[in-house]
Amino acid sequence: MELKDIRNKTVDLLNECLITDKEAISKLVNERVVVSETLADHPIIQVRAINGDYLLGILGILNGILSEDNEFITAEYLSDEDVLIDKFKIIKRLKK
């Protein structure tokens, strides 16, 4: 099975989980933990720097494992104020 197929199956499973328990899955995916600078510098794990802290969530790990060709799994919300995830999807980031 190709990585793209695994990524698609992962998105399908995440969306199935959302249907089953949107609040729990949203809380899990929205959770971030502070990590060390060493982990933040990992070559594949995606970590966000905010106000001097390095924050990691579950999608940062999944995308580190499953991303290729600038395609990433992302959580989509209905609005910027919403904390409940509407759906998961794959996006293609433009190269800088």
KAPEFEN-V720177 format. One record per backbone hydrogen bond with DSSP energy under -1.0 kcal/mol. CO is the residue of the C=O (numbers start at 0). NH is the residue of the N-H. If there is no record, write none. Layout:
CO|NH, CO|NH
This chain:
1|5, 2|6, 3|7, 4|8, 5|9, 6|10, 7|11, 8|12, 9|13, 10|14, 11|15, 12|16, 13|17, 14|18, 15|19, 16|20, 20|24, 21|25, 22|26, 23|27, 24|28, 25|29, 26|30, 32|55, 35|39, 36|40, 38|41, 47|54, 49|52, 52|49, 53|34, 54|47, 55|32, 56|60, 57|61, 58|62, 59|45, 59|63, 60|64, 61|65, 62|66, 67|70, 69|92, 71|90, 73|88, 75|85, 75|86, 86|75, 88|73, 90|71
